[in-house]
Amino acid sequence: MRLQGSKILVTGCAGFIGSHMVDALLAKGCEVVGVDNLSAGKREFMERALATGRFQFHQTDLLSGRLKEHLGGVDVVFHFAANPDVRQGPNNTRVHMEQNIEATYLVLEAMRAASVRSICFPSTSTVYGEPGQIPTEEGYGPLIPISIYGASKLACEALICSYAHTFDMDAAIYRFANVVGSRSTHNVVHDFIRKLREEPNRLEILGAAPGTNKSYVHVSDCTKAMMIGAERAQEQVAIYNIGSLDRLNVQGIADIVVKEMGLPDVRYDWTGGVKGGRGWVGDVKEMLLDIKKLQAIGWNPMMGSEAAMRQAVREILAAGKAH
Ligand SMILES: NC(=O)c1ccc[n+]([C@@H]2O[C@H](COP(=O)([O-])OP(=O)(O)OC[C@H]3O[C@@H](n4cnc5c(N)ncnc54)[C@H](O)[C@@H]3O)[C@@H](O)[C@H]2O)c1
C-alpha cells in the first residue's frame, strides 16, 4: 500500500489516535481528507492539520451513509471512527453494533462504490479475549473476546477480510495494546487525575490490587507502526499486533500519576472489582502482544510501557494546565 504522495481519508480524524495519524500522514506529504461527527472528537485536535492547507475536514456521521461524497480521488482509507469504550457494552449492547460494525460496513460499501481499494483498520488486543499464550502472536486462536467491544472489532476484522477477498481490496489490520498520549480523552489516567484533583490524599482504584497487567504503547510509536505496516505489507490482508515489549499493572500506573502530580501522601483504596478482581465486566486481566511481525519489517517501539505511560501523564497534565 503506497502512502507517500497519496490522498488519504481518515475517519475519526478529530479523535485521539485519528488526529495524530492525520498529523503523521501530513508530515509524510499526503493530502488528507478527514471525517468525524465530533461526538467524542474535538476541533482543537485538528488545528495543526488545518494550518497546513493540505487537510480538509467534513463533519459527517458515518451512519448517515454519506461517506461516498468525500471519497473522490482517495487512494487509502484509515478507519478510526468507532466507539472505543469497553465499559459501555454491558449497559448499552447496541452502541458497538452500530458505531463499530454497522459504521465499518458502511465505510466498506462506500469504498466499493467509489472504487477505493485500500483500508487500514485499528483493531484491538481485546479480540484475543484471555489467550492461553502470552505474549500473544497474531496467529493465535481461537479468538474468544470477553467484551462486546472486542466482539464488535473482531466482526469488523472479518468484514474487512471478506471485502478484501471479494472486491480485490487490500487491508492492514492492527491489533493495538492500550494506546496512550496527548489528546486522549477517556482512560485510566484521566480517571486517576480527576479523582486526585478532587481528593489529593486518596485514590479509589477499580479492581483488586495490584490490578490488571497490560502493555501500553505511546501514540507516536503507534502511528509510526501503522504506516510501516501499511507500506511494507506482503499479504492482501496483513494483520499486525502493535504494543510495547513489556507491561505495567494498575498500581504502577497509579504510582506514576501520583509522582507526576507531585502528591506526597496518597492512600490507594481498591474497590475489589468484579469477576475476580477486574476493573469492570469485560476487562481483560493480562495482556502482552508479540510484536515480532512488525519488528521484522523495521518497526520498534521507542518506549516501553512505563516510559509511554510517564510521557502520556506528563502530556495530559501539561494540556490540562494550558486550558
Ligand atoms: N485508544 C486505544 O487504546 C485503542 C486501543 C485499541 C483500538 N483502538 C481503536 O482505535 C480507534 C480510535 O480510538 P481512539 O481512542 O482514538 O477513540 P476516540 O473516541 O478518541 O476517537 C474516535 C473518533 O471517532 C468519531 N466518531 C465516532 N463515531 C462516529 C461516527 N458514527 N461517525 C463519524 N465519526 C465518529 C468520534 O467523534 C471520535 O473523534 C477506534 O477504532 C478504537 O476502537 C483504540
The ligand as an SDF file (V2000), in Angstrom:
LIG
                    3D

 44 48  0  0  0  0  0  0  0  0999 V2000
   -7.2540    4.0940   22.4650 N   0  0  0  0  0  0  0  0  0  0  0  0
   -6.8750    2.8240   22.4920 C   0  0  0  0  0  0  0  0  0  0  0  0
   -6.1260    2.4030   23.3780 O   0  0  0  0  0  0  0  0  0  0  0  0
   -7.3420    1.8740   21.4070 C   0  0  0  0  0  0  0  0  0  0  0  0
   -6.9890    0.5260   21.5350 C   0  0  0  0  0  0  0  0  0  0  0  0
   -7.4030   -0.3620   20.5490 C   0  0  0  0  0  0  0  0  0  0  0  0
   -8.1070    0.0920   19.4520 C   0  0  0  0  0  0  0  0  0  0  0  0
   -8.4680    1.3980   19.3720 N   0  0  0  0  0  0  0  0  0  0  0  0
   -9.2340    1.8310   18.1950 C   0  0  0  0  0  0  0  0  0  0  0  0
   -8.6520    2.9950   17.6390 O   0  0  0  0  0  0  0  0  0  0  0  0
   -9.6680    3.8360   17.1010 C   0  0  0  0  0  0  0  0  0  0  0  0
   -9.5490    5.2360   17.6620 C   0  0  0  0  0  0  0  0  0  0  0  0
   -9.6810    5.1920   19.0940 O   0  0  0  0  0  0  0  0  0  0  0  0
   -9.4950    6.4930   19.9860 P   0  0  0  0  0  0  0  0  0  0  0  0
   -9.0240    6.0480   21.3110 O   0  0  0  0  0  0  0  0  0  0  0  0
   -8.7200    7.4910   19.2220 O   0  0  0  0  0  0  0  0  0  0  0  0
  -11.0160    6.9450   20.1510 O   0  0  0  0  0  0  0  0  0  0  0  0
  -11.6910    8.3960   20.0830 P   0  0  0  0  0  0  0  0  0  0  0  0
  -13.0530    8.2490   20.7040 O   0  0  0  0  0  0  0  0  0  0  0  0
  -10.7740    9.4400   20.6200 O   0  0  0  0  0  0  0  0  0  0  0  0
  -11.8580    8.6300   18.5150 O   0  0  0  0  0  0  0  0  0  0  0  0
  -12.9480    8.1460   17.7610 C   0  0  0  0  0  0  0  0  0  0  0  0
  -13.4250    9.2880   16.8700 C   0  0  0  0  0  0  0  0  0  0  0  0
  -14.4720    8.8050   16.0270 O   0  0  0  0  0  0  0  0  0  0  0  0
  -15.5230    9.7730   15.9850 C   0  0  0  0  0  0  0  0  0  0  0  0
  -16.7560    9.0300   15.6900 N   0  0  0  0  0  0  0  0  0  0  0  0
  -17.3560    8.0870   16.4640 C   0  0  0  0  0  0  0  0  0  0  0  0
  -18.4530    7.6200   15.8480 N   0  0  0  0  0  0  0  0  0  0  0  0
  -18.5410    8.2520   14.6510 C   0  0  0  0  0  0  0  0  0  0  0  0
  -19.4660    8.2020   13.5730 C   0  0  0  0  0  0  0  0  0  0  0  0
  -20.5350    7.4000   13.5940 N   0  0  0  0  0  0  0  0  0  0  0  0
  -19.2410    8.9880   12.5020 N   0  0  0  0  0  0  0  0  0  0  0  0
  -18.1840    9.8340   12.4550 C   0  0  0  0  0  0  0  0  0  0  0  0
  -17.2910    9.9360   13.4510 N   0  0  0  0  0  0  0  0  0  0  0  0
  -17.4600    9.1440   14.5430 C   0  0  0  0  0  0  0  0  0  0  0  0
  -15.5120   10.4190   17.3570 C   0  0  0  0  0  0  0  0  0  0  0  0
  -16.0690   11.7290   17.3640 O   0  0  0  0  0  0  0  0  0  0  0  0
  -14.0090   10.4450   17.6640 C   0  0  0  0  0  0  0  0  0  0  0  0
  -13.4160   11.6670   17.2010 O   0  0  0  0  0  0  0  0  0  0  0  0
  -11.0060    3.1470   17.4100 C   0  0  0  0  0  0  0  0  0  0  0  0
  -11.3990    2.4180   16.2810 O   0  0  0  0  0  0  0  0  0  0  0  0
  -10.6670    2.2150   18.5470 C   0  0  0  0  0  0  0  0  0  0  0  0
  -11.5340    1.1040   18.5740 O   0  0  0  0  0  0  0  0  0  0  0  0
   -8.0960    2.3030   20.3320 C   0  0  0  0  0  0  0  0  0  0  0  0
  1  2  1  0
  2  3  2  0
  2  4  1  0
  4  5  1  0
  4 44  2  0
  5  6  2  0
  6  7  1  0
  7  8  2  0
  8  9  1  0
  8 44  1  0
  9 10  1  0
  9 42  1  0
 10 11  1  0
 11 12  1  0
 11 40  1  0
 12 13  1  0
 13 14  1  0
 14 15  2  0
 14 16  1  0
 14 17  1  0
 17 18  1  0
 18 19  2  0
 18 20  1  0
 18 21  1  0
 21 22  1  0
 22 23  1  0
 23 24  1  0
 23 38  1  0
 24 25  1  0
 25 26  1  0
 25 36  1  0
 26 27  1  0
 26 35  1  0
 27 28  2  0
 28 29  1  0
 29 30  1  0
 29 35  2  0
 30 31  1  0
 30 32  2  0
 32 33  1  0
 33 34  2  0
 34 35  1  0
 36 37  1  0
 36 38  1  0
 38 39  1  0
 40 41  1  0
 40 42  1  0
 42 43  1  0
M  CHG  2   8   1  16  -1
M  END
$$$$
